[in-house]
């Protein structure tokens, strides 16, 4: 195990390099050198670049959760979700160069793309739960992937938004949450129809005189 400070230096080094060259060309020795460490120290901390990315994602998740505003607890879930996502964007702002490099590299690297999708879905699970939105059940399990996909489409807006307060990102995120709200409304109606159909099917298949409560 390494200290939090050393871990952050390694993660920051990888993100900086990702903004300068294709991810697949980044060598472990380069990461160690950029972080001011030797290769042995890097090996003690991580198995490789993908593990470093996962640690970085966890670091952003934790910082987002720790910065939660208790005064938002009584606000509608949509407002809490908007607040959590904007706090996450604020935390990612210093790393925009690296994120842009990863986004570009993922278009040509399916292994990296799959890894980033997995991390994004995992992170959005924590974002949703922090906003009081369930990620359990059939519908709940679809929420994090849907949000991750929507935010991936929003990423170019965030990367190009250099104004203080990220106004373009805020406007785009507001529109994204409106669309996701419409999608969830349709999904809930479909879920209700499926449940009613299943109940009718079960009732039709129950033998006469059989008490399902027994």
SEDO-455402 format. One record per residue (C-alpha): residue in one letter; z, y, x. Coordinates in steps of 0.001 Angstrom, whole numbers, plus 500000, padded with zeros to 6 digits. Last residue first. Example, Ala and Ser with C-alpha at 12.3 -4.5 7.8 and 13.67 -1.06 7.14 Angstrom:
2
- nuke|w|v|u
- s|507140|498940|513670
- a|507800|495500|512300
This chain:
214
- nuke|w|v|u
- x|501011|478326|449447
- x|499619|481846|448908
- x|496066|480502|448645
- x|496986|478755|445357
- x|494417|476081|444611
- x|493897|475372|440899
- x|490152|475832|441110
- x|488943|475399|444696
- x|488640|478674|446707
- x|484986|479204|447774
- x|484295|482031|445308
- x|487521|483803|446268
- x|486657|483602|449961
- x|483178|485002|449326
- x|484585|487850|447250
- x|487112|488707|449953
- x|484408|488551|452635
- x|482137|490881|450661
- x|484989|493351|450153
- x|485745|493329|453879
- x|482079|493824|454798
- x|481751|496748|452365
- x|484867|498403|453772
- x|483623|497998|457352
- x|480328|499610|456339
- x|482179|502566|454837
- x|484313|502852|457957
- x|481220|502735|460183
- x|479577|505519|458180
- x|482641|507740|458571
- x|482876|506813|462238
- x|479301|507932|462844
- x|479918|511285|461136
- x|483011|511813|463286
- x|481027|510846|466381
- x|478456|513497|465505
- x|481143|516168|465063
- x|482807|515059|468307
- x|479526|515518|470187
- x|478984|518989|468698
- x|482433|520136|469863
- x|481756|518591|473271
- x|478548|520598|473618
- x|480356|523832|472741
- x|483190|523098|475146
- x|480788|522149|477931
- x|478892|525384|477463
- x|482154|527362|477553
- x|483461|525721|480762
- x|486557|527941|481042
- x|485070|529932|483898
- x|481317|529571|483999
- x|479770|526950|486286
- x|478374|524653|483590
- x|475567|522673|485290
- x|477607|519502|485830
- x|479154|519792|482366
- x|475769|520064|480642
- x|474399|517133|482685
- x|477453|515030|481614
- x|476968|515426|477846
- x|474784|512323|477581
- x|477424|510346|479480
- x|480004|511842|477122
- x|478293|510293|474105
- x|478118|506893|475793
- x|481816|507003|476748
- x|482757|508034|473189
- x|480824|505126|471664
- x|482235|502680|474223
- x|485791|503930|473507
- x|485438|503852|469701
- x|483946|500390|469305
- x|487223|498547|469899
- x|488850|500671|467219
- x|486378|499530|464589
- x|487113|495850|465125
- x|490837|496233|465687
- x|492601|498216|468370
- x|491470|501443|470026
- x|493669|503575|467778
- x|493424|507367|467863
- x|496685|509189|468580
- x|495066|511625|471003
- x|496582|509839|474011
- x|495147|506589|472624
- x|491664|508090|472609
- x|491912|509378|476186
- x|493317|506049|477403
- x|490411|504112|475874
- x|488073|506781|477222
- x|489124|505848|480756
- x|488376|502157|480256
- x|484978|502895|478739
- x|484118|505177|481662
- x|485291|502674|484277
- x|483183|499885|482772
- x|480171|502176|482503
- x|480611|503243|486139
- x|480643|499617|487283
- x|477546|498781|485267
- x|475699|501782|486741
- x|476766|500892|490286
- x|475331|497402|489872
- x|472215|498787|488184
- x|471422|501104|491145
- x|468417|503360|490567
- x|469734|505495|487693
- x|473260|505002|489025
- x|472407|507010|492163
- x|471706|510174|490150
- x|474941|509920|488170
- x|476876|509116|491340
- x|475450|512144|493124
- x|476232|514426|490181
- x|479767|513044|490108
- x|480143|513764|493813
- x|479049|517366|493430
- x|481173|517802|490306
- x|484385|516783|492086
- x|486318|520062|491761
- x|485481|520095|488005
- x|486851|516619|487275
- x|490374|517807|486431
- x|489004|520516|484133
- x|486769|517950|482437
- x|489826|515774|481793
- x|491708|518692|480289
- x|488662|519289|478095
- x|488746|515660|476982
- x|492438|515772|476101
- x|492065|519020|474123
- x|489087|517720|472136
- x|490980|514510|471368
- x|494023|516455|470199
- x|491802|518627|468015
- x|490153|515556|466481
- x|493513|513897|465888
- x|494755|516823|463813
- x|497591|518837|465440
- x|501230|517735|465167
- x|501485|516488|468766
- x|499606|519471|470220
- x|502858|521253|471158
- x|503642|518361|473496
- x|500731|519425|475755
- x|499438|516435|477719
- x|499217|517182|481443
- x|500670|513791|482410
- x|497973|511947|480435
- x|495154|513875|482114
- x|496701|513392|485558
- x|497050|509666|484883
- x|493436|509305|483759
- x|492167|511333|486749
- x|494074|509079|489160
- x|492858|505964|487342
- x|489245|507105|487756
- x|489860|507753|491459
- x|491387|504305|491877
- x|488370|502713|490232
- x|486050|504661|492514
- x|488013|503486|495548
- x|487794|499883|494361
- x|484033|500275|494049
- x|483831|501675|497593
- x|485644|498738|499248
- x|488692|496478|499268
- x|491105|499402|499375
- x|494296|500693|501017
- x|494938|498419|503968
- x|491198|498360|504656
- x|491102|502150|504898
- x|493979|502125|507369
- x|492172|499529|509490
- x|488986|501599|509467
- x|490690|504593|511045
- x|491671|507634|509068
- x|490623|511279|508882
- x|489294|510950|505310
- x|485736|511735|506436
- x|486076|509154|509225
- x|487381|506462|506895
- x|484619|507094|504366
- x|481987|507056|507072
- x|483304|503758|508481
- x|483047|502235|505009
- x|479378|503106|504904
- x|477702|505145|502161
- x|474061|504128|501780
- x|474512|502444|498382
- x|476018|505650|496990
- x|472934|507678|497819
- x|473737|510707|500017
- x|475512|514071|499994
- x|477368|514199|496682
- x|478478|510601|497089
- x|479892|511601|500489
- x|482217|514112|498839
- x|483279|511577|496215
- x|484050|509021|498932
- x|486104|511508|500936
- x|488014|512639|497857
- x|488976|509034|497130
- x|490125|508468|500705
- x|492141|511709|500809
- x|493641|510854|497404
- x|494814|507472|498672
- x|496355|509090|501749
- x|498332|511556|499627
- x|499451|508874|497170
- x|500852|506862|500053
- x|499350|503563|501100
- x|500000|500000|500000
